[in-house]
Amino acid sequence: MFQPAEYQLLDFGENEKLESFGGIIVRRETPAAIGKRDPAIPWETAQIRFRQTGKSHWQGKAREPWLVQYQERKFDLRQTPTGQLGVFPEQATNWDWISGCHLDLNGAKALNLFAYTGGTTMALAARGVNVVHIDAAKSVVNWARLNAKQSGLEQAPIRWIVEDASTYVERELKRGNTYDIVVADPPSFGRGPNGETWKIQRDLPGLFRRLGQLTSGRCKMFLISCHTPGFDHEKLKSLAVDSFCVKNGGTEGFEMSIDTSTGKRLPSGSCVRWRLP
């Protein structure tokens, strides 16, 4: 869980959420924010706002640099054209899961696909894992490298690669390479650096199968999440059980969420994960 000074979900409702990132109040539209708002929460205090109605745009501008911290990891925040800021707070439960893992992960080999700004990459690297960090956008990979540097992980064994995720996995299979750990947070739709297209409905089942092949016989952990309607945790779990050759059960599927201080829970995507018992 983030410390309140770093991040808080203040309220949500009527298709918007109100958050505090390092003391800056942000108001953003999101379809998951159904229900009524808390009348005691002053929504008008938002310093910046992202609207998706009509042409997506930001109103207001945050200070620079704008950083938030989670444990020892630091995230540089930016107002992107899609309304993202560079950190997904709902993933903190997965970072804790990695940090608290009972396994000896030192020297293990991990592949992190659709790795964005590196929250999970840093959690793995802090445990001594050799991480291959893949994202299709060069600017985002550079952003993740900056986060790692600011978090004291500049010398950690991380390979930063700008590549289409599916293309890279296919190449690794042809090379005969294998991994102990695979992580992915695929979008609903995306484009690779060479014009490749990713459509989750079409491509996710095949990616699951290939990731299962990459970890065959040596899997220590997998962690896959998504934010696409229609891919709930039960569907992700079914794909994982069919694709990964893991023993002793223990595959865990759940809906990610973020809570307000008053106990309201905002759905924030689905996740499936497993590790050796």
C-alpha positions as CSV (number, residue, x, y, z in Angstrom):
1,M,0.0,0.0,0.0
2,F,1.2,3.5,-0.9
3,Q,1.8,5.9,2.0
4,P,-0.9,8.6,2.0
5,A,1.5,11.4,1.2
6,E,2.5,9.5,-2.0
7,Y,-0.8,8.3,-3.3
8,Q,-4.5,8.2,-2.3
9,L,-7.7,7.4,-4.1
10,L,-9.8,10.2,-2.6
11,D,-13.2,9.3,-4.1
12,F,-14.8,8.1,-7.3
13,G,-18.2,8.1,-9.0
14,E,-20.2,9.2,-12.0
15,N,-17.4,7.9,-14.3
16,E,-14.6,9.9,-12.7
17,K,-12.0,9.3,-10.0
18,L,-10.2,11.8,-7.7
19,E,-6.7,11.0,-6.7
20,S,-3.8,12.5,-4.9
21,F,-0.3,11.9,-6.3
22,G,2.4,13.4,-4.1
23,G,-0.1,16.0,-2.9
24,I,-1.3,17.0,-6.4
25,I,-5.0,16.4,-6.8
26,V,-5.9,14.8,-10.1
27,R,-9.4,14.2,-11.6
28,R,-9.7,11.7,-14.4
29,E,-12.6,10.1,-16.3
30,T,-12.8,6.3,-16.0
31,P,-15.6,3.9,-17.0
32,A,-15.1,1.8,-13.9
33,A,-16.0,4.7,-11.5
34,I,-19.7,3.9,-11.2
35,G,-22.0,5.0,-8.4
36,K,-22.4,8.2,-6.5
37,R,-19.6,10.5,-5.2
38,D,-19.1,11.3,-1.6
39,P,-20.6,14.7,-1.1
40,A,-18.1,15.4,1.7
41,I,-15.1,15.2,-0.8
42,P,-14.2,18.6,-2.4
43,W,-13.8,17.6,-6.0
44,E,-13.4,21.2,-7.0
45,T,-9.9,21.2,-5.4
46,A,-8.5,19.1,-8.3
47,Q,-5.4,20.9,-9.7
48,I,-5.4,19.0,-13.0
49,R,-8.1,17.2,-14.9
50,F,-8.2,14.7,-17.8
51,R,-11.3,14.6,-20.0
52,Q,-12.1,11.8,-22.5
53,T,-15.4,13.3,-23.6
54,G,-15.0,14.6,-27.2
55,K,-11.3,15.1,-27.8
56,S,-9.2,13.8,-24.9
57,H,-7.2,16.6,-23.2
58,W,-5.7,17.8,-19.9
59,Q,-6.8,20.9,-18.1
60,G,-4.0,22.4,-16.0
61,K,-0.4,21.4,-15.6
62,A,1.4,19.8,-12.7
63,R,4.8,20.9,-11.4
64,E,8.0,19.3,-12.8
65,P,9.7,17.2,-11.6
66,W,6.7,15.3,-10.2
67,L,7.7,12.2,-8.2
68,V,5.9,9.6,-6.1
69,Q,7.6,6.9,-4.1
70,Y,6.6,3.3,-3.2
71,Q,9.0,1.8,-0.7
72,E,12.4,2.3,-2.2
73,R,11.1,2.8,-5.8
74,K,10.5,6.2,-7.3
75,F,8.2,7.0,-10.2
76,D,8.6,10.1,-12.4
77,L,5.0,11.2,-13.3
78,R,4.0,12.9,-16.5
79,Q,0.7,13.9,-18.1
80,T,0.4,11.6,-21.1
81,P,-2.0,12.1,-24.0
82,T,-3.9,9.0,-22.9
83,G,-4.5,10.3,-19.4
84,Q,-2.0,8.0,-17.8
85,L,0.6,9.4,-15.4
86,G,3.3,6.7,-15.3
87,V,2.2,4.5,-12.3
88,F,-0.6,2.0,-11.7
89,P,-1.2,2.0,-8.0
90,E,-3.3,-1.2,-8.2
91,Q,-0.2,-3.1,-9.1
92,A,1.3,-2.4,-5.6
93,T,-0.2,-5.6,-4.3
94,N,1.8,-7.5,-7.0
95,W,5.0,-5.7,-6.1
96,D,4.5,-6.7,-2.5
97,W,3.8,-10.3,-3.6
98,I,7.2,-10.3,-5.4
99,S,9.0,-8.5,-2.5
100,G,7.6,-11.0,0.0
101,C,8.2,-14.1,-2.0
102,H,9.8,-16.9,0.0
103,L,11.8,-18.2,-3.0
104,D,15.4,-17.5,-3.6
105,L,15.1,-15.4,-6.7
106,N,18.7,-14.2,-6.9
107,G,20.0,-14.8,-10.4
108,A,16.6,-16.0,-11.8
109,K,15.8,-14.9,-15.3
110,A,12.6,-12.9,-15.9
111,L,10.8,-11.6,-19.0
112,N,8.5,-8.6,-18.5
113,L,6.3,-7.8,-21.5
114,F,4.3,-4.5,-22.0
115,A,6.5,-3.4,-19.1
116,Y,5.6,0.3,-19.2
117,T,7.4,2.5,-16.7
118,G,9.0,-0.4,-14.8
119,G,7.2,-0.9,-11.5
120,T,7.3,-4.7,-11.7
121,T,10.8,-4.7,-13.3
122,M,12.1,-2.8,-10.3
123,A,10.4,-5.1,-7.8
124,L,12.0,-8.1,-9.5
125,A,15.4,-6.4,-9.9
126,A,15.4,-5.5,-6.2
127,R,15.2,-9.3,-5.4
128,G,18.3,-10.0,-7.6
129,V,16.4,-11.1,-10.7
130,N,17.9,-10.6,-14.1
131,V,15.1,-8.9,-16.0
132,V,14.5,-8.4,-19.7
133,H,12.2,-5.3,-19.9
134,I,10.2,-5.1,-23.1
135,D,8.0,-2.2,-24.3
136,A,7.2,-1.1,-27.9
137,A,7.7,2.6,-27.2
138,K,11.3,3.9,-26.9
139,S,10.1,6.9,-24.9
140,V,8.5,4.6,-22.3
141,V,11.6,2.4,-22.0
142,N,13.7,5.5,-21.4
143,W,11.1,6.6,-18.8
144,A,11.4,3.2,-17.1
145,R,15.2,3.5,-17.1
146,L,15.0,6.9,-15.4
147,N,12.7,5.4,-12.7
148,A,15.2,2.6,-12.1
149,K,18.1,5.1,-11.9
150,Q,16.2,7.3,-9.4
151,S,15.4,4.2,-7.4
152,G,19.1,3.2,-7.0
153,L,18.8,0.3,-9.5
154,E,20.9,1.9,-12.3
155,Q,23.4,-1.0,-12.0
156,A,20.8,-3.7,-11.6
157,P,20.8,-6.6,-14.2
158,I,18.1,-5.2,-16.4
159,R,18.1,-5.3,-20.2
160,W,16.0,-2.5,-21.7
161,I,14.6,-3.5,-25.1
162,V,12.3,-1.6,-27.5
163,E,10.4,-4.4,-29.3
164,D,7.0,-5.8,-30.1
165,A,6.2,-8.2,-27.3
166,S,4.9,-11.1,-29.5
167,T,7.8,-10.7,-31.9
168,Y,10.3,-10.9,-29.1
169,V,8.7,-14.0,-27.6
170,E,8.8,-15.7,-31.0
171,R,12.4,-14.9,-31.4
172,E,13.3,-16.2,-28.0
173,L,11.5,-19.5,-28.7
174,K,13.5,-19.9,-31.9
175,R,16.7,-19.2,-30.0
176,G,15.9,-21.8,-27.5
177,N,16.0,-19.4,-24.6
178,T,13.9,-20.0,-21.5
179,Y,12.9,-18.0,-18.4
180,D,12.1,-18.7,-14.8
181,I,9.6,-15.9,-14.5
182,V,7.3,-14.2,-16.9
183,V,5.3,-11.0,-16.4
184,A,2.9,-9.2,-18.7
185,D,0.3,-6.4,-18.5
186,P,-1.1,-6.3,-22.1
187,P,-3.3,-3.5,-23.3
188,S,-6.5,-4.0,-25.2
189,F,-4.8,-2.7,-28.4
190,G,-1.3,-1.6,-29.2
191,R,1.3,-1.1,-32.0
192,G,4.8,-2.3,-32.2
193,P,7.8,-0.2,-33.3
194,N,7.6,-1.7,-36.8
195,G,3.9,-1.4,-37.3
196,E,2.9,-4.7,-35.6
197,T,-0.6,-4.7,-34.1
198,W,-1.7,-6.2,-30.8
199,K,-5.4,-7.0,-30.2
200,I,-6.0,-8.7,-26.9
201,Q,-9.0,-10.7,-27.9
202,R,-7.1,-12.2,-30.8
203,D,-3.6,-12.4,-29.5
204,L,-3.7,-13.1,-25.7
205,P,-4.4,-16.9,-25.8
206,G,-1.5,-17.5,-28.2
207,L,0.8,-15.3,-26.1
208,F,-0.1,-17.4,-23.0
209,R,0.8,-20.6,-24.8
210,R,4.1,-19.3,-25.9
211,L,5.0,-17.9,-22.5
212,G,4.2,-21.4,-21.1
213,Q,6.7,-22.8,-23.6
214,L,9.3,-20.2,-22.5
215,T,9.1,-21.4,-18.9
216,S,8.6,-25.1,-19.5
217,G,10.3,-27.1,-16.9
218,R,11.8,-24.2,-15.0
219,C,8.9,-21.9,-14.1
220,K,9.2,-20.2,-10.7
221,M,6.6,-17.5,-11.1
222,F,4.2,-15.9,-13.5
223,L,2.2,-12.7,-13.1
224,I,-0.2,-11.5,-15.8
225,S,-2.7,-8.7,-15.5
226,C,-5.0,-6.7,-17.9
227,H,-7.5,-4.0,-17.8
228,T,-9.8,-5.1,-20.7
229,P,-13.5,-5.8,-20.2
230,G,-14.2,-9.4,-21.0
231,F,-11.0,-10.7,-19.5
232,D,-11.9,-11.2,-15.9
233,H,-9.8,-13.1,-13.5
234,E,-11.6,-16.4,-14.1
235,K,-10.8,-16.2,-17.9
236,L,-7.2,-15.3,-17.2
237,K,-6.9,-18.1,-14.7
238,S,-8.3,-20.6,-17.2
239,L,-5.8,-19.5,-19.9
240,A,-3.0,-19.8,-17.4
241,V,-3.9,-23.2,-16.2
242,D,-4.1,-24.4,-19.8
243,S,-0.8,-22.8,-20.9
244,F,1.6,-23.0,-18.0
245,C,3.1,-26.4,-17.0
246,V,3.1,-25.8,-13.2
247,K,2.7,-28.3,-10.5
248,N,1.1,-28.3,-7.1
249,G,-1.8,-26.0,-8.1
250,G,-1.9,-22.6,-6.4
251,T,-2.8,-20.5,-9.4
252,E,-4.5,-17.4,-8.0
253,G,-6.9,-15.2,-10.0
254,F,-8.4,-12.0,-8.6
255,E,-9.8,-8.6,-9.5
256,M,-7.4,-5.8,-8.7
257,S,-8.8,-2.7,-7.0
258,I,-8.0,0.5,-5.1
259,D,-9.7,1.5,-1.9
260,T,-10.6,4.9,-0.6
261,S,-10.1,5.7,3.1
262,T,-13.8,5.3,3.6
263,G,-13.8,1.8,2.2
264,K,-15.2,2.4,-1.3
265,R,-13.5,0.0,-3.8
266,L,-12.7,0.9,-7.3
267,P,-12.3,-2.1,-9.7
268,S,-8.9,-1.7,-11.5
269,G,-8.4,-4.7,-13.8
270,S,-7.8,-8.5,-13.5
271,C,-4.8,-10.6,-12.5
272,V,-3.6,-14.1,-12.4
273,R,-0.4,-15.2,-10.7
274,W,1.5,-18.3,-9.5
275,R,4.7,-19.1,-7.8
276,L,6.4,-22.3,-6.6
277,P,5.1,-23.3,-3.2
